[in-house]
């Protein structure tokens, strides 16, 4: 199941997050930390204001398992969004020198319109954040499970910093551009002669 590229489209750009300037890498690392803390604060404040929760139990093992799981669920959300647009995603594991082994989703050989590609990229940030926050409010107020959900909200937002940088870059292209996801960046295609 691959979405073909219209025959009159040609490659116009290749962009990889890992090949951006050092200051971009620093900005991403800094923003990841800041957004993790900000999202954690906002999520706890939101649950504290909308429920009777006054204290929060924590369980270190549950937290570790929950945070590893949420990174996998983040990638699965990208995969489901690819599926929603008729694309079969590929699951990959890659070693990255700076942060160790990462599990990620890509869809080489499939081509999405700009806004579809944006939706795939931002699906975990928007949908998963809403689902996790709703679950934290509804299911387990004050338990170690609540604490794990709130930390998962923060980690999911932090994990979406890469997605936000890619989305920002993608938005600089016109709406009729097609994108091929390479896992950590994209190849952009435009109609020949434009
Ligand atoms: Zn992501």
Backbone and ligand atoms as CSV (ligand in chain L), in Angstrom:
chain,resi,resn,atom,element,x,y,z
A,1,UNK,N,N,0.852,-1.195,0.000
A,1,UNK,CA,C,0.000,0.000,0.000
A,1,UNK,C,C,0.891,1.249,0.000
A,2,UNK,N,N,1.148,1.766,-1.162
A,2,UNK,CA,C,1.949,2.988,-1.246
A,2,UNK,C,C,1.161,4.019,-2.040
A,3,UNK,N,N,1.268,5.245,-1.640
A,3,UNK,CA,C,0.583,6.295,-2.407
A,3,UNK,C,C,1.541,6.827,-3.459
A,4,UNK,N,N,1.163,6.720,-4.737
A,4,UNK,CA,C,2.084,7.114,-5.795
A,4,UNK,C,C,2.217,8.634,-5.915
A,5,UNK,N,N,3.297,9.041,-6.556
A,5,UNK,CA,C,3.540,10.453,-6.838
A,5,UNK,C,C,2.951,10.759,-8.209
A,6,UNK,N,N,2.222,11.888,-8.354
A,6,UNK,CA,C,1.730,12.243,-9.699
A,6,UNK,C,C,2.901,12.294,-10.680
A,7,UNK,N,N,2.657,11.844,-11.913
A,7,UNK,CA,C,3.760,11.629,-12.851
A,7,UNK,C,C,4.480,12.927,-13.242
A,8,UNK,N,N,3.811,14.070,-13.073
A,8,UNK,CA,C,4.472,15.326,-13.475
A,8,UNK,C,C,5.212,16.003,-12.314
A,9,UNK,N,N,5.390,15.279,-11.186
A,9,UNK,CA,C,6.102,15.860,-10.043
A,9,UNK,C,C,7.566,15.423,-10.025
A,10,UNK,N,N,8.447,16.355,-9.622
A,10,UNK,CA,C,9.876,16.049,-9.528
A,10,UNK,C,C,10.412,16.478,-8.157
A,11,UNK,N,N,11.532,15.825,-7.757
A,11,UNK,CA,C,12.138,16.163,-6.463
A,11,UNK,C,C,12.667,17.589,-6.479
A,12,UNK,N,N,12.349,18.354,-5.414
A,12,UNK,CA,C,12.869,19.729,-5.341
A,12,UNK,C,C,13.741,19.964,-4.106
A,13,UNK,N,N,13.630,19.118,-3.084
A,13,UNK,CA,C,14.446,19.341,-1.879
A,13,UNK,C,C,14.517,18.077,-1.041
A,14,UNK,N,N,15.638,17.953,-0.330
A,14,UNK,CA,C,15.806,16.901,0.677
A,14,UNK,C,C,16.160,17.580,1.980
A,15,UNK,N,N,15.525,17.181,3.057
A,15,UNK,CA,C,15.758,17.845,4.349
A,15,UNK,C,C,15.818,16.794,5.437
A,16,UNK,N,N,16.872,16.856,6.228
A,16,UNK,CA,C,17.051,15.902,7.335
A,16,UNK,C,C,17.302,16.668,8.613
A,17,UNK,N,N,16.615,16.280,9.660
A,17,UNK,CA,C,16.781,16.970,10.939
A,17,UNK,C,C,18.222,16.886,11.427
A,18,UNK,N,N,18.889,15.742,11.177
A,18,UNK,CA,C,20.259,15.558,11.639
A,18,UNK,C,C,21.278,16.395,10.872
A,19,UNK,N,N,20.871,16.966,9.750
A,19,UNK,CA,C,21.817,17.728,8.925
A,19,UNK,C,C,21.594,19.231,9.027
A,20,UNK,N,N,20.869,19.632,10.046
A,20,UNK,CA,C,20.634,21.057,10.262
A,20,UNK,C,C,21.818,21.637,11.049
A,21,UNK,N,N,21.960,22.962,11.073
A,21,UNK,CA,C,23.102,23.556,11.782
A,21,UNK,C,C,23.114,23.208,13.273
A,22,UNK,N,N,24.313,23.330,13.878
A,22,UNK,CA,C,24.479,23.005,15.296
A,22,UNK,C,C,23.503,23.802,16.154
A,23,UNK,N,N,23.280,25.065,15.790
A,23,UNK,CA,C,22.386,25.876,16.627
A,23,UNK,C,C,20.965,25.304,16.617
A,24,UNK,N,N,20.568,24.647,15.523
A,24,UNK,CA,C,19.252,24.010,15.496
A,24,UNK,C,C,19.219,22.825,16.460
A,25,UNK,N,N,20.305,22.041,16.470
A,25,UNK,CA,C,20.386,20.889,17.386
A,25,UNK,C,C,20.322,21.363,18.837
A,26,UNK,N,N,21.006,22.469,19.121
A,26,UNK,CA,C,20.981,23.021,20.481
A,26,UNK,C,C,19.577,23.523,20.817
A,27,UNK,N,N,18.951,24.193,19.847
A,27,UNK,CA,C,17.591,24.703,20.061
A,27,UNK,C,C,16.628,23.549,20.333
A,28,UNK,N,N,16.783,22.451,19.589
A,28,UNK,CA,C,15.902,21.295,19.772
A,28,UNK,C,C,16.105,20.695,21.163
A,29,UNK,N,N,17.378,20.530,21.570
A,29,UNK,CA,C,17.660,19.952,22.893
A,29,UNK,C,C,17.104,20.848,24.001
A,30,UNK,N,N,17.324,22.158,23.868
A,30,UNK,CA,C,16.839,23.098,24.883
A,30,UNK,C,C,15.331,23.119,24.957
A,31,UNK,N,N,14.698,23.172,23.785
A,31,UNK,CA,C,13.230,23.227,23.725
A,31,UNK,C,C,12.611,21.934,24.259
A,32,UNK,N,N,13.288,20.800,24.012
A,32,UNK,CA,C,12.794,19.517,24.516
A,32,UNK,C,C,12.714,19.543,26.037
A,33,UNK,N,N,13.782,20.048,26.680
A,33,UNK,CA,C,13.819,20.115,28.141
A,33,UNK,C,C,12.781,21.105,28.670
A,34,UNK,N,N,12.744,22.290,28.063
A,34,UNK,CA,C,11.817,23.338,28.525
A,34,UNK,C,C,10.368,22.864,28.362
A,35,UNK,N,N,10.060,22.283,27.201
A,35,UNK,CA,C,8.679,21.852,26.959
A,35,UNK,C,C,8.290,20.681,27.847
A,36,UNK,N,N,9.254,19.793,28.164
A,36,UNK,CA,C,8.955,18.686,29.085
A,36,UNK,C,C,8.507,19.251,30.437
A,37,UNK,N,N,9.291,20.189,30.967
A,37,UNK,CA,C,8.975,20.756,32.280
A,37,UNK,C,C,7.689,21.580,32.230
A,38,UNK,N,N,7.525,22.377,31.170
A,38,UNK,CA,C,6.329,23.216,31.041
A,38,UNK,C,C,5.080,22.349,30.915
A,39,UNK,N,N,5.165,21.279,30.093
A,39,UNK,CA,C,4.008,20.402,29.892
A,39,UNK,C,C,3.669,19.662,31.183
A,40,UNK,N,N,4.706,19.253,31.931
A,40,UNK,CA,C,4.476,18.560,33.207
A,40,UNK,C,C,3.748,19.493,34.181
A,41,UNK,N,N,4.218,20.731,34.252
A,41,UNK,CA,C,3.614,21.726,35.143
A,41,UNK,C,C,2.156,21.997,34.739
A,42,UNK,N,N,1.935,22.235,33.457
A,42,UNK,CA,C,0.580,22.545,32.978
A,42,UNK,C,C,-0.349,21.353,33.202
A,43,UNK,N,N,0.147,20.137,32.916
A,43,UNK,CA,C,-0.696,18.945,33.059
A,43,UNK,C,C,-1.084,18.732,34.518
A,44,UNK,N,N,-0.120,18.876,35.433
A,44,UNK,CA,C,-0.429,18.701,36.860
A,44,UNK,C,C,-1.408,19.781,37.312
A,45,UNK,N,N,-1.154,21.027,36.897
A,45,UNK,CA,C,-2.039,22.129,37.285
A,45,UNK,C,C,-3.451,21.908,36.735
A,46,UNK,N,N,-3.532,21.425,35.485
A,46,UNK,CA,C,-4.835,21.190,34.861
A,46,UNK,C,C,-5.634,20.139,35.635
A,47,UNK,N,N,-4.970,19.030,35.970
A,47,UNK,CA,C,-5.662,17.962,36.702
A,47,UNK,C,C,-6.021,18.432,38.115
A,48,UNK,N,N,-5.125,19.187,38.749
A,48,UNK,CA,C,-5.401,19.684,40.099
A,48,UNK,C,C,-6.607,20.622,40.100
A,49,UNK,N,N,-6.763,21.390,39.031
A,49,UNK,CA,C,-7.867,22.360,38.975
A,49,UNK,C,C,-9.197,21.731,38.570
A,50,UNK,N,N,-9.129,20.634,37.781
A,50,UNK,CA,C,-10.377,20.066,37.267
A,50,UNK,C,C,-10.862,18.873,38.098
A,51,UNK,N,N,-10.063,18.439,39.070
A,51,UNK,CA,C,-10.478,17.284,39.887
A,51,UNK,C,C,-10.247,17.600,41.372
A,52,UNK,N,N,-10.528,16.606,42.215
A,52,UNK,CA,C,-10.289,16.757,43.654
A,52,UNK,C,C,-8.866,16.371,44.047
A,53,UNK,N,N,-8.040,16.065,43.057
A,53,UNK,CA,C,-6.693,15.583,43.361
A,53,UNK,C,C,-5.905,16.627,44.164
A,54,UNK,N,N,-5.402,16.214,45.322
A,54,UNK,CA,C,-4.591,17.126,46.140
A,54,UNK,C,C,-3.193,16.571,46.361
A,55,UNK,N,N,-3.035,15.273,46.172
A,55,UNK,CA,C,-1.685,14.709,46.240
A,55,UNK,C,C,-1.551,13.619,45.189
A,56,UNK,N,N,-0.296,13.259,44.948
A,56,UNK,CA,C,-0.005,12.375,43.825
A,56,UNK,C,C,0.976,11.304,44.304
A,57,UNK,N,N,0.549,10.041,44.238
A,57,UNK,CA,C,1.477,8.944,44.530
A,57,UNK,C,C,2.403,8.756,43.336
A,58,UNK,N,N,3.602,8.280,43.587
A,58,UNK,CA,C,4.465,7.930,42.453
A,58,UNK,C,C,5.039,6.540,42.670
A,59,UNK,N,N,5.295,5.869,41.565
A,59,UNK,CA,C,5.930,4.553,41.607
A,59,UNK,C,C,7.019,4.561,40.550
A,60,UNK,N,N,8.269,4.440,40.994
A,60,UNK,CA,C,9.391,4.537,40.050
A,60,UNK,C,C,9.323,3.481,38.943
A,61,UNK,N,N,9.101,2.183,39.291
A,61,UNK,CA,C,9.043,1.178,38.211
A,61,UNK,C,C,7.916,1.468,37.206
A,62,UNK,N,N,6.734,1.859,37.737
A,62,UNK,CA,C,5.614,2.148,36.828
A,62,UNK,C,C,5.950,3.331,35.922
A,63,UNK,N,N,6.644,4.324,36.503
A,63,UNK,CA,C,7.044,5.503,35.737
A,63,UNK,C,C,7.973,5.122,34.585
A,64,UNK,N,N,8.974,4.279,34.883
A,64,UNK,CA,C,9.949,3.882,33.856
A,64,UNK,C,C,9.251,3.117,32.733
A,65,UNK,N,N,8.415,2.135,33.113
A,65,UNK,CA,C,7.704,1.342,32.105
A,65,UNK,C,C,6.776,2.254,31.291
A,66,UNK,N,N,6.062,3.141,31.984
A,66,UNK,CA,C,5.120,4.046,31.317
A,66,UNK,C,C,5.803,4.960,30.319
A,67,UNK,N,N,6.973,5.465,30.679
A,67,UNK,CA,C,7.654,6.419,29.801
A,67,UNK,C,C,8.248,5.721,28.572
A,68,UNK,N,N,8.734,4.487,28.760
A,68,UNK,CA,C,9.218,3.736,27.590
A,68,UNK,C,C,8.040,3.428,26.663
A,69,UNK,N,N,6.924,2.999,27.287
A,69,UNK,CA,C,5.728,2.676,26.500
A,69,UNK,C,C,5.227,3.877,25.711
A,70,UNK,N,N,5.264,5.060,26.338
A,70,UNK,CA,C,4.663,6.213,25.671
A,70,UNK,C,C,5.466,6.610,24.434
A,71,UNK,N,N,6.792,6.356,24.460
A,71,UNK,CA,C,7.588,6.652,23.266
A,71,UNK,C,C,7.177,5.730,22.116
A,72,UNK,N,N,6.881,4.465,22.458
A,72,UNK,CA,C,6.408,3.528,21.427
A,72,UNK,C,C,5.022,3.937,20.942
A,73,UNK,N,N,4.144,4.340,21.880
A,73,UNK,CA,C,2.785,4.739,21.501
A,73,UNK,C,C,2.815,6.023,20.659
A,74,UNK,N,N,3.766,6.926,20.970
A,74,UNK,CA,C,3.955,8.141,20.155
A,74,UNK,C,C,4.213,7.760,18.692
A,75,UNK,N,N,5.138,6.818,18.498
A,75,UNK,CA,C,5.459,6.395,17.124
A,75,UNK,C,C,4.277,5.662,16.487
A,76,UNK,N,N,3.564,4.841,17.294
A,76,UNK,CA,C,2.389,4.132,16.761
A,76,UNK,C,C,1.322,5.123,16.302
A,77,UNK,N,N,1.219,6.265,16.989
A,77,UNK,CA,C,0.238,7.280,16.587
A,77,UNK,C,C,0.593,7.856,15.214
A,78,UNK,N,N,1.911,8.089,14.977
A,78,UNK,CA,C,2.328,8.481,13.618
A,78,UNK,C,C,1.903,7.402,12.621
A,79,UNK,N,N,2.130,6.130,13.008
A,79,UNK,CA,C,1.830,5.009,12.107
A,79,UNK,C,C,0.343,4.962,11.770
A,80,UNK,N,N,-0.506,5.150,12.800
A,80,UNK,CA,C,-1.958,5.129,12.565
A,80,UNK,C,C,-2.379,6.285,11.670
A,81,UNK,N,N,-1.736,7.440,11.841
A,81,UNK,CA,C,-2.062,8.600,10.996
A,81,UNK,C,C,-1.657,8.328,9.546
A,82,UNK,N,N,-0.480,7.686,9.343
A,82,UNK,CA,C,-0.104,7.280,7.978
A,82,UNK,C,C,-1.188,6.378,7.400
A,83,UNK,N,N,-1.614,5.388,8.208
A,83,UNK,CA,C,-2.663,4.452,7.790
A,83,UNK,C,C,-3.944,5.175,7.395
A,84,UNK,N,N,-4.303,6.217,8.181
A,84,UNK,CA,C,-5.533,6.967,7.910
A,84,UNK,C,C,-5.491,7.610,6.526
A,85,UNK,N,N,-4.277,7.880,6.020
A,85,UNK,CA,C,-4.145,8.464,4.683
A,85,UNK,C,C,-3.789,7.405,3.640
A,86,UNK,N,N,-3.984,6.137,3.995
A,86,UNK,CA,C,-3.800,5.067,3.022
A,86,UNK,C,C,-2.362,4.660,2.788
A,87,UNK,N,N,-1.483,4.969,3.749
A,87,UNK,CA,C,-0.065,4.642,3.599
A,87,UNK,C,C,0.314,3.558,4.598
A,88,UNK,N,N,1.056,2.547,4.158
A,88,UNK,CA,C,1.554,1.541,5.088
A,88,UNK,C,C,2.913,1.983,5.621
A,89,UNK,N,N,2.980,2.296,6.922
A,89,UNK,CA,C,4.253,2.768,7.485
A,89,UNK,C,C,5.224,1.629,7.730
A,90,UNK,N,N,6.497,1.949,7.835
A,90,UNK,CA,C,7.520,0.961,8.184
A,90,UNK,C,C,8.083,1.305,9.550
A,91,UNK,N,N,8.278,0.257,10.336
A,91,UNK,CA,C,8.846,0.443,11.671
A,91,UNK,C,C,10.336,0.148,11.613
A,92,UNK,N,N,11.108,1.037,12.194
A,92,UNK,CA,C,12.559,0.890,12.130
A,92,UNK,C,C,13.166,1.123,13.501
A,93,UNK,N,N,14.315,0.510,13.706
A,93,UNK,CA,C,15.103,0.802,14.904
A,93,UNK,C,C,16.455,1.278,14.424
A,94,UNK,N,N,16.893,2.398,14.952
A,94,UNK,CA,C,18.158,2.959,14.485
A,94,UNK,C,C,18.982,3.421,15.680
A,95,UNK,N,N,20.270,3.230,15.569
A,95,UNK,CA,C,21.156,3.751,16.606
A,95,UNK,C,C,21.528,5.175,16.250
A,96,UNK,N,N,21.319,6.047,17.212
A,96,UNK,CA,C,21.781,7.424,17.003
A,96,UNK,C,C,22.811,7.717,18.079
A,97,UNK,N,N,23.948,8.200,17.615
A,97,UNK,CA,C,25.104,8.347,18.500
A,97,UNK,C,C,24.759,9.088,19.787
A,98,UNK,N,N,23.994,10.170,19.675
A,98,UNK,CA,C,23.819,11.031,20.835
A,98,UNK,C,C,22.801,10.484,21.836
A,99,UNK,N,N,21.741,9.855,21.357
A,99,UNK,CA,C,20.684,9.492,22.300
A,99,UNK,C,C,20.425,7.994,22.358
A,100,UNK,N,N,21.301,7.189,21.735
A,100,UNK,CA,C,21.120,5.746,21.824
A,100,UNK,C,C,20.195,5.211,20.753
A,101,UNK,N,N,19.527,4.115,21.054
A,101,UNK,CA,C,18.689,3.444,20.071
A,101,UNK,C,C,17.298,4.060,20.042
A,102,UNK,N,N,16.824,4.370,18.856
A,102,UNK,CA,C,15.484,4.927,18.754
A,102,UNK,C,C,14.607,4.077,17.843
A,103,UNK,N,N,13.348,3.992,18.233
A,103,UNK,CA,C,12.327,3.287,17.455
A,103,UNK,C,C,11.556,4.362,16.707
A,104,UNK,N,N,11.421,4.218,15.411
A,104,UNK,CA,C,10.708,5.262,14.682
A,104,UNK,C,C,9.955,4.685,13.494
A,105,UNK,N,N,9.117,5.532,12.937
A,105,UNK,CA,C,8.235,5.141,11.843
A,105,UNK,C,C,8.577,5.987,10.630
A,106,UNK,N,N,8.587,5.384,9.458
A,106,UNK,CA,C,8.758,6.178,8.244
A,106,UNK,C,C,7.915,5.555,7.143
A,107,UNK,N,N,7.847,6.220,6.007
A,107,UNK,CA,C,7.037,5.698,4.908
A,107,UNK,C,C,7.703,5.998,3.571
A,108,UNK,N,N,8.919,5.448,3.356
A,108,UNK,CA,C,9.580,5.671,2.063
A,108,UNK,C,C,8.764,5.049,0.942
A,109,UNK,N,N,8.724,5.736,-0.206
A,109,UNK,CA,C,7.969,5.218,-1.344
A,109,UNK,C,C,6.512,5.630,-1.360
A,110,UNK,N,N,6.080,6.350,-0.314
A,110,UNK,CA,C,4.717,6.883,-0.304
A,110,UNK,C,C,4.777,8.407,-0.273
A,111,UNK,N,N,3.797,9.033,-0.924
A,111,UNK,CA,C,3.851,10.482,-1.100
A,111,UNK,C,C,2.566,11.103,-0.590
A,112,UNK,N,N,2.718,12.039,0.333
A,112,UNK,CA,C,1.550,12.685,0.940
A,112,UNK,C,C,1.527,14.162,0.571
A,113,UNK,N,N,0.308,14.684,0.401
A,113,UNK,CA,C,0.158,16.137,0.228
A,113,UNK,C,C,0.634,16.827,1.495
A,114,UNK,N,N,1.000,18.110,1.357
A,114,UNK,CA,C,1.577,18.821,2.480
A,114,UNK,C,C,0.730,18.717,3.755
A,115,UNK,N,N,-0.588,18.992,3.633
A,115,UNK,CA,C,-1.413,19.050,4.840
A,115,UNK,C,C,-1.624,17.661,5.454
A,116,UNK,N,N,-1.617,16.620,4.609
A,116,UNK,CA,C,-1.683,15.251,5.127
A,116,UNK,C,C,-0.400,14.934,5.904
A,117,UNK,N,N,0.719,15.349,5.328
A,117,UNK,CA,C,2.007,15.093,5.981
A,117,UNK,C,C,2.106,15.833,7.318
A,118,UNK,N,N,1.591,17.060,7.350
A,118,UNK,CA,C,1.556,17.819,8.602
A,118,UNK,C,C,0.702,17.099,9.640
A,119,UNK,N,N,-0.447,16.570,9.210
A,119,UNK,CA,C,-1.350,15.873,10.132
A,119,UNK,C,C,-0.664,14.633,10.718
A,120,UNK,N,N,0.066,13.897,9.871
A,120,UNK,CA,C,0.800,12.712,10.359
A,120,UNK,C,C,1.854,13.132,11.382
A,121,UNK,N,N,2.558,14.219,11.080
A,121,UNK,CA,C,3.641,14.669,11.954
A,121,UNK,C,C,3.144,15.162,13.302
A,122,UNK,N,N,1.986,15.830,13.306
A,122,UNK,CA,C,1.516,16.456,14.543
A,122,UNK,C,C,0.459,15.622,15.271
A,123,UNK,N,N,0.099,14.458,14.719
A,123,UNK,CA,C,-0.935,13.618,15.351
A,123,UNK,C,C,-0.604,13.245,16.800
A,124,UNK,N,N,0.626,12.802,17.115
A,124,UNK,CA,C,0.896,12.461,18.523
A,124,UNK,C,C,0.779,13.673,19.439
A,125,UNK,N,N,1.301,14.817,18.993
A,125,UNK,CA,C,1.255,16.025,19.826
A,125,UNK,C,C,-0.188,16.392,20.157
A,126,UNK,N,N,-1.050,16.361,19.157
A,126,UNK,CA,C,-2.434,16.818,19.351
A,126,UNK,C,C,-3.295,15.709,19.964
A,127,UNK,N,N,-3.375,14.564,19.288
A,127,UNK,CA,C,-4.305,13.511,19.711
A,127,UNK,C,C,-3.868,12.827,20.994
A,128,UNK,N,N,-2.582,12.422,21.022
A,128,UNK,CA,C,-2.113,11.657,22.182
A,128,UNK,C,C,-2.120,12.518,23.451
A,129,UNK,N,N,-1.775,13.786,23.311
A,129,UNK,CA,C,-1.813,14.687,24.475
A,129,UNK,C,C,-3.233,14.764,25.020
A,130,UNK,N,N,-4.215,14.937,24.116
A,130,UNK,CA,C,-5.619,15.025,24.553
A,130,UNK,C,C,-6.070,13.742,25.237
A,131,UNK,N,N,-5.695,12.590,24.649
A,131,UNK,CA,C,-6.121,11.297,25.199
A,131,UNK,C,C,-5.498,11.071,26.577
A,132,UNK,N,N,-4.189,11.329,26.698
A,132,UNK,CA,C,-3.494,11.090,27.972
A,132,UNK,C,C,-4.012,12.017,29.069
A,133,UNK,N,N,-4.250,13.273,28.693
A,133,UNK,CA,C,-4.724,14.244,29.675
A,133,UNK,C,C,-6.147,13.898,30.125
A,134,UNK,N,N,-6.979,13.501,29.169
A,134,UNK,CA,C,-8.341,13.081,29.518
A,134,UNK,C,C,-8.303,11.880,30.444
A,135,UNK,N,N,-7.419,10.921,30.126
A,135,UNK,CA,C,-7.302,9.721,30.955
A,135,UNK,C,C,-6.853,10.093,32.359
A,136,UNK,N,N,-5.893,11.030,32.462
A,136,UNK,CA,C,-5.393,11.438,33.775
A,136,UNK,C,C,-6.513,12.062,34.599
A,137,UNK,N,N,-7.386,12.815,33.945
A,137,UNK,CA,C,-8.493,13.462,34.656
A,137,UNK,C,C,-9.560,12.436,35.044
A,138,UNK,N,N,-9.862,11.506,34.121
A,138,UNK,CA,C,-11.031,10.636,34.301
A,138,UNK,C,C,-10.758,9.365,35.102
A,139,UNK,N,N,-9.614,8.722,34.852
A,139,UNK,CA,C,-9.470,7.342,35.323
A,139,UNK,C,C,-8.971,7.220,36.758
A,140,UNK,N,N,-7.846,7.824,37.074
A,140,UNK,CA,C,-7.150,7.393,38.282
A,140,UNK,C,C,-6.615,8.588,39.071
A,141,UNK,N,N,-7.490,9.363,39.601
A,141,UNK,CA,C,-7.081,10.596,40.270
A,141,UNK,C,C,-6.202,10.319,41.495
A,142,UNK,N,N,-5.000,10.868,41.458
A,142,UNK,CA,C,-4.127,10.805,42.623
A,142,UNK,C,C,-3.271,9.561,42.735
A,143,UNK,N,N,-3.556,8.523,41.943
A,143,UNK,CA,C,-2.789,7.280,42.065
A,143,UNK,C,C,-1.448,7.389,41.353
A,144,UNK,N,N,-0.608,6.368,41.538
A,144,UNK,CA,C,0.672,6.322,40.818
A,144,UNK,C,C,0.434,6.261,39.312
A,145,UNK,N,N,-0.721,5.692,38.930
A,145,UNK,CA,C,-1.074,5.639,37.507
A,145,UNK,C,C,-1.311,7.048,36.970
A,146,UNK,N,N,-1.971,7.906,37.764
A,146,UNK,CA,C,-2.170,9.303,37.363
A,146,UNK,C,C,-0.823,9.998,37.158
A,147,UNK,N,N,0.086,9.790,38.115
A,147,UNK,CA,C,1.403,10.424,38.019
A,147,UNK,C,C,2.123,9.974,36.747
A,148,UNK,N,N,1.990,8.680,36.439
A,148,UNK,CA,C,2.627,8.149,35.228
A,148,UNK,C,C,2.002,8.765,33.975
A,149,UNK,N,N,0.660,8.897,33.976
A,149,UNK,CA,C,-0.011,9.519,32.828
A,149,UNK,C,C,0.455,10.955,32.631
A,150,UNK,N,N,0.601,11.688,33.738
A,150,UNK,CA,C,1.016,13.093,33.644
A,150,UNK,C,C,2.451,13.207,33.125
A,151,UNK,N,N,3.331,12.317,33.601
A,151,UNK,CA,C,4.702,12.311,33.086
A,151,UNK,C,C,4.699,11.916,31.604
A,152,UNK,N,N,3.768,11.016,31.237
A,152,UNK,CA,C,3.667,10.589,29.833
A,152,UNK,C,C,3.215,11.751,28.951
A,153,UNK,N,N,2.294,12.574,29.450
A,153,UNK,CA,C,1.879,13.778,28.710
A,153,UNK,C,C,3.113,14.628,28.400
A,154,UNK,N,N,3.931,14.859,29.436
A,154,UNK,CA,C,5.108,15.719,29.285
A,154,UNK,C,C,6.118,15.111,28.313
A,155,UNK,N,N,6.359,13.795,28.429
A,155,UNK,CA,C,7.344,13.163,27.542
A,155,UNK,C,C,6.840,13.148,26.098
A,156,UNK,N,N,5.531,12.930,25.918
A,156,UNK,CA,C,4.972,12.946,24.562
A,156,UNK,C,C,5.145,14.321,23.917
A,157,UNK,N,N,4.909,15.381,24.678
A,157,UNK,CA,C,5.101,16.746,24.156
A,157,UNK,C,C,6.579,16.967,23.827
A,158,UNK,N,N,7.462,16.536,24.737
A,158,UNK,CA,C,8.903,16.702,24.499
A,158,UNK,C,C,9.335,15.916,23.262
A,159,UNK,N,N,8.768,14.712,23.101
A,159,UNK,CA,C,9.131,13.880,21.944
A,159,UNK,C,C,8.637,14.491,20.642
A,160,UNK,N,N,7.664,15.409,20.744
A,160,UNK,CA,C,7.104,16.032,19.547
A,160,UNK,C,C,7.882,17.270,19.104
A,161,UNK,N,N,8.960,17.616,19.817
A,161,UNK,CA,C,9.744,18.795,19.418
A,161,UNK,C,C,10.339,18.586,18.016
A,162,UNK,N,N,10.880,17.379,17.763
A,162,UNK,CA,C,11.372,17.060,16.412
A,162,UNK,C,C,10.253,17.249,15.381
A,163,UNK,N,N,9.067,16.727,15.727
A,163,UNK,CA,C,7.916,16.820,14.814
A,163,UNK,C,C,7.573,18.283,14.524
A,164,UNK,N,N,7.664,19.134,15.577
A,164,UNK,CA,C,7.333,20.549,15.401
A,164,UNK,C,C,8.346,21.244,14.495
A,165,UNK,N,N,9.651,20.893,14.661
A,165,UNK,CA,C,10.674,21.481,13.791
A,165,UNK,C,C,10.441,21.068,12.338
A,166,UNK,N,N,10.100,19.776,12.140
A,166,UNK,CA,C,9.839,19.301,10.775
A,166,UNK,C,C,8.597,20.014,10.213
A,167,UNK,N,N,7.542,20.146,11.041
A,167,UNK,CA,C,6.306,20.806,10.591
A,167,UNK,C,C,6.581,22.256,10.194
A,168,UNK,N,N,7.416,22.934,10.978
A,168,UNK,CA,C,7.762,24.332,10.696
A,168,UNK,C,C,8.432,24.429,9.326
A,169,UNK,N,N,9.330,23.472,9.046
A,169,UNK,CA,C,10.022,23.444,7.748
A,169,UNK,C,C,9.027,23.131,6.613
A,170,UNK,N,N,8.154,22.149,6.860
A,170,UNK,CA,C,7.181,21.725,5.849
A,170,UNK,C,C,6.256,22.885,5.460
A,171,UNK,N,N,5.910,23.731,6.441
A,171,UNK,CA,C,4.990,24.843,6.191
A,171,UNK,C,C,5.568,25.900,5.255
A,172,UNK,N,N,6.888,25.845,5.015
A,172,UNK,CA,C,7.468,26.824,4.101
A,172,UNK,C,C,7.250,26.429,2.636
A,173,UNK,N,N,6.641,25.238,2.415
A,173,UNK,CA,C,6.354,24.798,1.041
A,173,UNK,C,C,4.885,25.054,0.710
A,174,UNK,N,N,4.564,25.280,-0.576
A,174,UNK,CA,C,3.151,25.479,-0.960
A,174,UNK,C,C,2.308,24.224,-0.731
A,175,UNK,N,N,0.991,24.407,-0.634
A,175,UNK,CA,C,0.068,23.325,-0.307
A,175,UNK,C,C,0.053,22.168,-1.296
A,176,UNK,N,N,0.415,22.427,-2.559
A,176,UNK,CA,C,0.357,21.341,-3.555
A,176,UNK,C,C,1.630,20.493,-3.572
A,177,UNK,N,N,2.587,20.816,-2.681
A,177,UNK,CA,C,3.818,20.027,-2.596
A,177,UNK,C,C,3.507,18.626,-2.058
A,178,UNK,N,N,4.221,17.617,-2.564
A,178,UNK,CA,C,4.128,16.260,-2.019
A,178,UNK,C,C,5.371,15.972,-1.183
A,179,UNK,N,N,5.188,15.157,-0.133
A,179,UNK,CA,C,6.295,14.829,0.762
A,179,UNK,C,C,6.448,13.320,0.897
A,180,UNK,N,N,7.700,12.879,0.873
A,180,UNK,CA,C,8.038,11.482,1.138
A,180,UNK,C,C,8.793,11.473,2.458
A,181,UNK,N,N,8.278,10.727,3.439
A,181,UNK,CA,C,8.908,10.711,4.760
A,181,UNK,C,C,10.087,9.761,4.767
A,182,UNK,N,N,11.218,10.237,5.278
A,182,UNK,CA,C,12.402,9.376,5.328
A,182,UNK,C,C,12.735,8.960,6.750
A,183,UNK,N,N,11.849,9.236,7.698
A,183,UNK,CA,C,12.062,8.816,9.073
A,183,UNK,C,C,12.556,9.943,9.952
A,184,UNK,N,N,13.482,10.714,9.431
A,184,UNK,CA,C,13.991,11.809,10.241
A,184,UNK,C,C,14.090,13.079,9.402
A,185,UNK,N,N,13.228,13.127,8.406
A,185,UNK,CA,C,13.207,14.253,7.494
A,185,UNK,C,C,12.323,13.878,6.313
A,186,UNK,N,N,12.501,14.600,5.214
A,186,UNK,CA,C,11.599,14.358,4.083
A,186,UNK,C,C,12.280,14.699,2.764
A,187,UNK,N,N,11.659,14.203,1.685
A,187,UNK,CA,C,11.996,14.653,0.335
A,187,UNK,C,C,10.743,15.351,-0.185
A,188,UNK,N,N,10.914,16.568,-0.700
A,188,UNK,CA,C,9.773,17.350,-1.203
A,188,UNK,C,C,9.729,17.279,-2.728
A,189,UNK,N,N,8.508,17.220,-3.260
A,189,UNK,CA,C,8.307,17.129,-4.706
A,189,UNK,C,C,7.317,18.203,-5.154
A,190,UNK,N,N,7.648,18.862,-6.273
A,190,UNK,CA,C,6.733,19.866,-6.833
A,190,UNK,C,C,6.497,19.549,-8.304
A,191,UNK,N,N,5.435,20.114,-8.845
A,191,UNK,CA,C,5.120,19.901,-10.266
A,191,UNK,C,C,6.280,20.427,-11.113
A,192,UNK,N,N,6.705,19.648,-12.090
A,192,UNK,CA,C,7.831,20.032,-12.934
A,192,UNK,C,C,7.546,21.365,-13.615
A,193,UNK,N,N,8.547,22.230,-13.638
A,193,UNK,CA,C,8.416,23.506,-14.328
A,193,UNK,C,C,7.822,24.613,-13.477
A,194,UNK,N,N,7.565,24.334,-12.180
A,194,UNK,CA,C,7.029,25.411,-11.329
A,194,UNK,C,C,8.116,25.938,-10.402
L,1,ZN,ZN,ZN,6.921,12.184,16.600
